Amino acid sequence: MPRHPLYLDALSCGRLQESESALFEKLQSCGICPRCCGINRLKGESGFCRTALLPRVYSFMQHYGEEPPVSGSRGSGTIFFSNCNMGCVYCQNYEFSQMGKGREYSFDELAGLMLSLQDKGCHNINLVTPTHIIPQILRSLRIAAGKGLKIPLVYNTSGYESADTLKLLDGIVDVYLADMRYSDSAVSRRLSLSEDYPYCNREAVKEMHRQVGIAEFDGQGIILKGLIIRHLVLPNRMSGTEEVMRFIAEEISEDTYVSLMSQYLPYYKAAGYPEIKRRLEPSEYKEAKDILEKYGLLNGWVQESYGSERFAGVNIKPV
């Protein structure tokens, strides 16, 4: 029976080291994410994500704003990485995701951040926007685990992932907290510069579910392992909620934990896009909640009130 966190077993059996090595090889002609830029990041080159070898960190904190089983009572040990492999025109974190604010950290320094967050009592290490620096994260994780890191690892992603790359994280990541942003490739191209997002996202979510399955919680309701899918409802049905929920129910599981988010605001360049230049209407969020119920997706969270960042859970049971 694997221990939680999974990466401790992966470290002891050598799998963590093997995955780290295989992922660093991918950096020589970068194919870490679906963009496959093909540049040599080991030699300081950078592609769409504007990141060469060293990871760039914007901030780290004991974070209480995630879904309840992630934040819990002691907070989630959250590390916000700079840069991104998407180009969302409405990104609320654009200062560091699109403009690159933050500083580079050595692998030892990043390992030290993980350990410091554990020392603060955080329930987990929450990696926000990790996609473009998976190899670097694994190297730092190996260092931190060797020095006593022992809390679950949360992979908090936009969902624009390569399923082949994710396979190298099997038995290492405990919790996938993954967005499903769009169901239409024309919309994802226009709003996030990622035409292949719907296909790549679905393949990635299938792989995540294969690895960690339905969310499992401890006696206090804190997540130990599993998949949580986030869906941000956009104005004018731009997020394709009907198709996304149908996919989750029919191709993943009706038992999947889904976080349905209503807090969209027109940040960054959104004012230049008529279809998303306003905030979400209450009726649009109600429609999304009705769709969630229609497909029997009753595990998870909806906003307690329209536009709120507070969550109300449904059918949350410890295992």
N, C-alpha and C positions, 0 to 999 in steps of 0.2 A: 504494500500500500504506500503510494508516494506521500512524502511529508509535505506540509505547507510551511513555508513557501517551496514551490517546486524547484526553484533554482538551486536549492541546497543539495538535492539529490543529483541534479544535473552537474553540479560542481564535483561532487564526490565520485561520480562515475565517468567523468571526463567529457560529457556531452556539452557542457557549457563552453569548454575550451575549443571543442571541435566546431561548434556553431560560430564562435567568435572568429576563428581562423577562416572559415568558409565565407563569412560576411566581409571580412577585410579583403579577401581576394576579389570580391565583387566591386570594391572601391577602385580597383585598378582600371576598370572600364565601367564606370558606375551604372549598375542595373539594380540598385537597391529598391527603387520604387518604379511604378509603371512608366515614368518618363524615359527611363533608360538613356540618360544623357551621354553615356559612353566616354566621359572624361576621366582622367586619372586623378582622383582626389588625394591619393597618397603622395602625389608630387605637387600638391597645392592648387590644383585646378578646381574650378567650381562650375556647376551647371545651374539649372533652374532654381535650386534651393539656396544658391549663393553660399554654400558651405563646403569648405575643403576638407581638411582632416580633423581639426579640433572642434569639439562641440561648443556652441555659443549658448550661454544661459542668460536669460533676462532677469529672472528672480526665482526665489524658492521660499516656501512658507508652510506653516501649519494651516491648511485651508479647510474652511467649514462650509463652503458653498457647493460642494458636489452632492450627488444623490445620497440620501441618509446612510445607507450601508457602506458607503465609501468614506464619508467624512466622520460618521459616528460621533462620539462625545469628545474625542481627543484630536480630531482633525486628520486630514489626509496630508501626507508629506509630499507636497506638490513642487515639482521642478518645471518651470516654464522655459522651454527651449526657444531660442530665436530662430527665425527663418522657417520656411514651410515649403512643401512640394505642391501646394495649391496656390491659387491666386484669387481668392474670394474678394469680390469688390465691396462686400459689406462687412468685412472682418472687424470685429470689435477689438481684436488684439493687434491691429495693423502696425502699431508702432514697433513691435518686435517681430511679428510674423512676416510682415511685408517690408518693413524698413530696416530690420536687422538690429535694433537696439539690443544692447547686452554686451557681454564680453566673453572671450574664449576661456575655456577651462581645460586644464590638463586632465588626463584620465584619473590621476590620483586626487586632484581637487574635486572632480565630480563624485568620486567614491566617498570623499570626505563629506560632501553635501548629503549624500544618502545616509551616512552614519549619524550626522548631526540631527537630521530629521527623526531618525529612530530614537535618538537620545531625548528628543523633546516629547516622546510618547506617542507619536503619530501611529495610526493603525496600519499604514502602508506607505510605499513609495509610489507616487503618482507621476508618471512621465507624460507631460503634456506636449504634444506635437513631436513625437520621437521618430517618426517614419524615416526621415532623411539621415538620422545618425544612429541607427540600430547597432552597427558594429562597434562604434565608440561607447555606446551605453553598455553593451555586453562586457567590454573590457573593463570598464569602471565597476560594473556589477560584480565581476569576478574578484576584483581587488577588494571591494567592500564586503563581499561574502566571506572572504578570507580573513577579514578583520572583525567579523561578528555580526554582519547584517543578517537579520532573520525575520523580517516582516514581509508580507506579500507584495508582489510587484504588479502595479496597475499600468496597463498600456493604453493611454488616453489619446485616441487618434481620430483624425478627420475621416478615416475609412478609405482614403485613396492609397491603397496598399497593393503590393505584389504578393499574390498568394504563394508563389515560389519562395520569396524571402520569408514570409511568415512561417513556412514549414520549418525553417531553421530555428524558430522560437518555440517549437513544440517541446513541452516539458520544462520550460523556463519561465514563461509568463503565467501568472496566476489568474489575473483578471484582465479581460479586454473590455474597455469602455469605448465603444466605437460608434461614430456617427454613420447614419445613412441619410445623406443630404438630398439626393435627387434620384428620380427615376427616368428622367429624360436627358439624353445626351446633348441636345441643342441648348437646353437650359444650363447644364453643367459647363458647357463650353463658354457660354455668354457670361455667366456669373462667377465662374471659378477657373476658367482657362484649362478645363480638363474634360474634353469631349468623351473620353472613355471611362469617366468616373462610374456611371451606373453599372457597367459590366465588371470592372475591376473591383468595385465595392462589394458587389454581390458574391463574387468568387472569394474575396477576402473574408467576408462575414461567414461564409460556409466553412472556411478553413479555421477561423477562430472558434466557431461552435464545435467543430470536430475535435479540436484540442482541449477545450475547457468545459464544454457542455453548458447545461442550465446552471444558473447562479446558485451557489451554496453559501449558507450563512452560519455563523456561530450562534451560541445561545443568547448573545446580546444583539443579534441582527446585523453584525458586521460581516461584509462579504469576505469569503476566504478564497473562492475560486469561481470562475464562470464568466459568461458573456452578458454584458448589458449593452443594449442598442439605444442610442440617442437619436431623436428626430426633431430637428428644429423646424417648426411650421413657419413657412414664409408667406407673405401676402400673395394674393391672386393665384394660389395653388401652385406656386413655382416649385415647391418641394416634392410634389407628386405623392402626397400622403397615401392615397388609395392604393397605388401600385406598390409602394414600399411596404405597407402593412400586409397586403396580400402575399408578397414574397416572404415576409417573416413567418406568417402563419402557415403557409403551404410548403415552404422549402427549408425553413429552419425548425421552428416548433411553436405551437400556440402557448407553450409554457415559458417562452422567452421573456425576459424582463426588459421592458421598453420604457424609456423616459421620454415623454412627449413635452416638448419645450415651447413656451409661448412668448419668450422675452425678446423676440427679434426687434431690433431698432436699426434704422438706416445709417450705420456707421460708414466711415472711410469714403468710398466713392459712390455709395448707393444712391445719392441724390441725382446722379446722372443716368439712372436706370429707372424709367417710369414705372415699371412693374413692381419695384421693391422700394420706392422712394418714401414710403410711409410705413408706420408701424402696423402690426397685425391688428385686425378688427376682432372684437370678442366673438362675433359670429363665425369667423374663420377658424378660431381655435375650438369652438364648440363642434364645428363640422369635423375637425380632425379627431376629437375625442369620440364622436359618434362612429367614425371609421374604425378606431381602435376597438371599440366594443363590438362592432359588426363582425370583425375577424376574430373575436374571442381572445384578444390579447389583454388579459386581465391581470397579469403579473407586471408590476412596475409602478410608475409614478406619473401623475399629471400635476400641473401647477395648481396650488391651492386656490389661487385666484388669477384671473387673466393678467398676464404681464409680470407676475410674481416670479421670484427665484426660489420660493419656498415650495417644497414638494409634498404632495399627499400620496401615500403609498396604498397600493391595492394588493391584497393577498400576499403580504410579505411574511413568510414563515421561516424560522430558523430550521436548520437540518442537523 
